[in-house]
Amino acid sequence: MCSAPLQERGVTDAGAARSPRAHIIPSAAALAAGMGVGRFVYTPILPLMNAQAGMSAGTGASLATANYAGYLAGALGGILLPRLVRSSTVLRCSLVVLGVSLAAMPLTHATALWLALRSVAGVTSALIFVIAVSSVLDHLRGHPVHLPGWAFGGIGAGIVLSGLLVLILRSVADWRVAWWAAAGLVVLLTVPSWNLRTEPAPRPVNAADRERTGGRRVHRRFAALFVSYTLEGVGYIIAGTFLVAAIEQRAPAWIGSAAWALVGLAAIPSSALWAWLHRRWSRPGLLLTALIVQAVGVASPALVGGVAAALVSAALFGGTFVGVSTLALATGTDLGFPRSVALLTAGYSAGQIAGPLAVTPLLHHGYQGALTVAAAVILASAVAAVLLRIGLPSGDTGGRPG
């Protein structure tokens, strides 16, 4: 079922001439399955499990943390075993195992088994993400900069599909059916992503490349980027986990799922938009802007409340969180830092483990305090992005043609 293709590296003579669309579609489908559904369907299902399965807020946070711990393990696997991120077999097996882990969630009420299943889903989501992102950034190098953004838009598409699915099912079925439907959605998305061309083996490093990747300036800039992206992982995941539950505490219940679907809709074009803006402005400057906008969006439901604030929050959060990933990972790739995608993803996922744990004591009083903390951490991420921008060499203050 997880059989490897004839050429594991995914590079063929015929494939070299394929259009960018032929690579964007399977990459977007893989990201929709691994991230949009595999990771984020838990957000709209969380309130259903609280109400129907008797799950406490603390257990909900623990399940989120287990998923993020698995995600970190998967990202570290990409660092320690680089061949994993160039393997079609690993991608295919990850998609299959992810679907099985989602389908198994309703088969038990044991918290320990839920924790194990969400950990497995985290590992597979990370491998899918690193493989798909490494592939798209490599194969679309030299093409207009907005094209990889449309592949990242698959995350938003997956969120839309899973959010609408739960919104429809919540009035006619329970939390168990929602998980089974999510597993079915992963199966459907696996079909177009099955033959995704993986990243080829790295070329030998020459002296110029060694100097480029080993310079102090590059290391300082990558350190600032790493700190910023890790802090973003803390702040964004608090919002990504508890946004729907927080909205439903201060608005009609259906608004939460509708807002989550809006998050996905806003996320679909966001990466392409932020990448297109790079034609005029530098990526670090855009990263700073996106983080500030995101902080405002995350804080809105906590400080204002109501339907309008919920929808504004969803639009701002959805319009930035995938864009931030696109900008950060592309910046790391531009710096030429070795295995930058896997390293940044590992930092991001470490931040995601810390996020739910940090706000768990606040959940006894509702979810608004958690969103306030998330907004503050995202602002701290913006401060680190300022340091990245200050570290720019004089020739990189603007964008580049797309």
N, C-alpha and C positions, 0 to 999 in steps of 0.2 A: 504493500500500500504506500510505503514511503520510499519506493525504489528510486535510485539515482538515475539521472539522465545519462546519455551516452558520454557526454563531455561535462564532467563535474564542474569545471571552471566556468562554464556558461558562455564561452566565447567561441563563436563559429564564424567561418568565412561569410556564410549567408547572413548571420546575425549582425555582422558589422555594418551591413547596409540597411538595417531595419530603421524605420522612422522613429523619432522620439516617442510618438504616441504608443508604439508597440511595447515600449518599456514603461511608460507612465502608467498605463492601465493595469498591468499585473502588480506593479509596485503599490499603486493606490489601493488595489483590492487586498493585498497582503496587509497593509497598514490599517485598512478598515476592519479586517478580521482580528488582527492581533491587538490593536490599540482601541479603535472605536467601539468594538464589541467586547473583545476579550478582557480588557481592563475596565472600560468605562460603563458597561451595562450595569455594573454593580451600583453605580450612583443612583439611577432611578429605581432599582430594585430594593435598595436599602430601606426606604420608608415602608415598602410592602412587607419586608421581613420583620421590621420593628412591630408593625401592626398585626400581621397575620401569623408569624412564626414565633412571636414572643421574644425576639432577639433584643437585647438591651443595647443602648448606645455604646457602652464600653465594648461589648462583643463586636459590634459593627466596626468600631475603630480597630480592634484586634485583627479582624478579617482583612481590613484595608492594609494594615501593617504587614500581615503575612504575605499578601500579594506583592507588596513593594519589596519585601525581603527576597522573595523569589525573583523579582525583576532584577534586583542587584546581583543575585547569583548568576542569572543569565548574562548580564552585562559583563561581569567579571570573567565568565567563560569566554566571551568574545575577546577579552584582553589577553588572557593566559593561553588560549588556544585559537589563534587567529584564523586557522583553517575552518573553524566553525562558521565564520561569517562569509565564507566563500563556498559553502556547501548547499547545494539544492536538496540533498537528502535531509539535512538538518532542518531546512525551511519546511519541507513537506511534512516531516514527522512532527514538527512543532505545531503546525496548523491542525493536524489530526488530533494530537494529544490535547490541544487547547479546547477543541470542540467536545471531546470526551469529558474533560474536567468541568465544563459548564453544564453538560447534561447530567452529571453525577451530583450536582449540588442539591437537587430536590429529593434525592434518594435517602437522605439522612437528616436528623436533627442534632447530631453530635457535633459540638463545637470543634472538637479536635479534628474530625474529618473535614469539616468546612475549612479549617485553617490549612490542612494539608492540600486540599483541592485548590484553594486560592493561591497557595505557594507555587503549585505546579503551573497554574495559569500565569503567574508572574514570570516564571522562568521562560516559558514558551513565548510569552508576549515580548520579552526582551530580545530573545533570539530572532524572532520575526522582525522586530523593529530594526535591530542593528544590521541584519542581513539586507533588508529592503532599502534602508537609508544608505548604507555603504554602496550598494549596487547602483542606486539611482544617482548618487553624487558622482560616482565614477563614470557611468555610461553616458551621462548627460553633460559631462564636462566639455566646455567649448560651445555648448548650445546656449540660447538665450536664458538668462538667469531665472526667469519666472517659471520655466518648465519643471524643474524639480519641485517647485512650490505646489503645482497641481498634483504631483504624486503625494506630497504631504497632506493635501486636501482629503485624501482617502480617510484620514483619521476623523475629520469632521463628518464625512459621509457615513462612516460607521456609527458615529454618535447619533446622527439624525435617524438612521434606520433603527438603531436599538432604542432610542428615546421614543420614537413614534410607536414602535412595537409595544413597549411597556405601557405607554399612554392608552393605546387601544385595548390591551389585555386587562388593565387594572379594573375595568368596569364589567368584564365578563369572565374573568378567571383569577386565579390566585398567584402567589409568588412562585410556586413550583412551575406552573405553565410558562411564566416569564423566563425562567432559566432555560427550559427546554426550547422555547422559541429562539432564544439567543444562540443556543448551540446549533439550531437549524440554520440560523443566519450565517454563522461561521462556516458551515458546510457550503452554503451557496457562494460565499465570497472566496472560498478556497479554490473553486473551479477556475476562475480567471487568473488566479495567482500561482497556480500549480507549476507553470513553466517559466516562472520568473528567472531571467538570466542573472546569476549571482556575480559578485565582484570577482574580477580576474586576480590571479596571483600578482603580488607587487613586483614591480620592475626593480632591478638592482639599483642601489643608491650610489650615485656618483659623488664626486668631491663637492660639487656646487650644492647639491641637495643636502649633503651632510652638514655643510656650513650653514645652510638656510635653517635646517631643523635644530641645529645645536647652538645657535647664537643666544646670548643672554637676553637680548631684546625679545626674541620669540618666546623664551621660557617665561619671562615676566608677563608678557601679554597673555600667554596661555594660562598662567596661574590666575590672573585677574578674571579671565573668561571662565575658568573652572569654578572659582568661588562664586561668581555671579550666577552661573547655571545651576550650581548645587543649591544655593539659596532659593532660586526660582523653583527648584524641585520641592523644597519645603513648603513654600507659600502656595504654589499652584495646586499641589495635591490636596491640601486642606480644603481649598475651594472645590476642586474636582470631586472630592469625596462627599462633602457635606452641603454643597450648594443647594441641591434639591430639597434636602431635609430642612435646611434653614428657611428656604422660601416657603415651604409648606406649613411652617409654624406661624407665619404671619400673612398668609394669603390662602385662597381656596386650594384644595389639594391638587386639582388638575393643573394648576399654574406651574407647579414644580416640574412635572414631566414635560409640559409645553415649553418651559424655559430651557430645559435640558436639550430638547430638540432644536431650539433656537441657537443654543451654544454650538451645536453641530453645523447648523446652516451657516453661521457666521464663520466657522472654522474652515469650511470648504475652500473659499477663495482667498482666505487670509494669507496663507503662505505665499501664494503667487503674487498677491498685492504687495506684501512686504519685500519680496524679492524684486519686483518691478521697481519699487521705490529706490532700490539700491542703484539704479541707473543715475540717480541725482545725489543721493546722500550715502554716507558710509554706513556699513553694517553696524559698527559699534554705536553710532548715533541713533540709528533706527532701533537697535536693541534697547537703548536707554528709553526712547520714546514709548516703545511697546510695553516695557515694564511699568512705567508710570501710568499709562492708560489701564493696564491690567489691575494695578493696585486700586485705582478708583472704582473699577467695575466690581472687584471682590468686596470692597468695603460698602458698596451701596445698599445691599439688603440688610446689613447689620446696622447701619446708621439711619436709614430712611424707612425701609419696609414698604409693603404694599405691592400691587401688581406692576405699576410703572417702574419702580426701582428694580423689581425682579427681572423684567424684560430688558431694561438698560444694562443691568449686571450681566445677563446672559449674553447679550450682543458684544459687550466690551471684552468679557472673558473669552468667549469663543473666537473673537476677532484677533486675539493676541497670543493665546497660549501655544498654538501650533506655530504661529509666526515666530515666536521667541525661539522655539526649538530649531526652526529652519535657519534663522539668523545665526544662532550660536553654533550649530553644527557646521554650517557653511564657513563661518569665521575660523573655526578650528581647522577645517580642511584647507582653507586659504593659507593659514599659518604654516602648513606643511608639518605640523607636529605629528609624530608617529602614532598611529592608532587613535587619532583624536576622537572619532565618533564613539568608539567603545569606552574610552576614558571619560569623556563628557557624560555619556549615558550612565556610567557607573556612579559618577558624582551626583548626577540628577536623581538616580534611584536611591542613593544613600540619603539624600535630602528627603525623599518621599517616605522613607522609613521613619525618619525623625519627626515629620510633620504630624501625623495622626497621634503619635505618642505624646508630643508636646502639648497638644490641645485636649487630650482625653480628660484631664481634671476639670476642664471648663464645660464639658458636655452635660454635666448634671444640671446646669442652668440654661440649657438650650444651645443652639448652634451659632448664635450671633457673635459670642465672644471668640469662637474659633475663626470666624471670617475676619474679625478685626485683627487678630494675630497674623493671619495669612497676609492681609494687606500690608502690615508693618514689615514682614519678612521680605515681601516682594519689593518694597521700597529699599530695603537693605541690599537686595540684589541689584537694584538700579544704581546704588552708590558704587558697587563693585564694577558695574558697566562704565561708570564715569572714569574709573581708574584705567580701564581698558582703552577708552577713547583718548585719555591723556597720553597713553603709551604708543599712540599711532605714529609711525614715521611720517615725515612731512609730505610724502607723496601719496598718502592714503586717506586724505581728509574728505574726499568726495566719493561718488559712486563710480560705476564703470558702465560702459554701454552694454545693453542687453541684447 
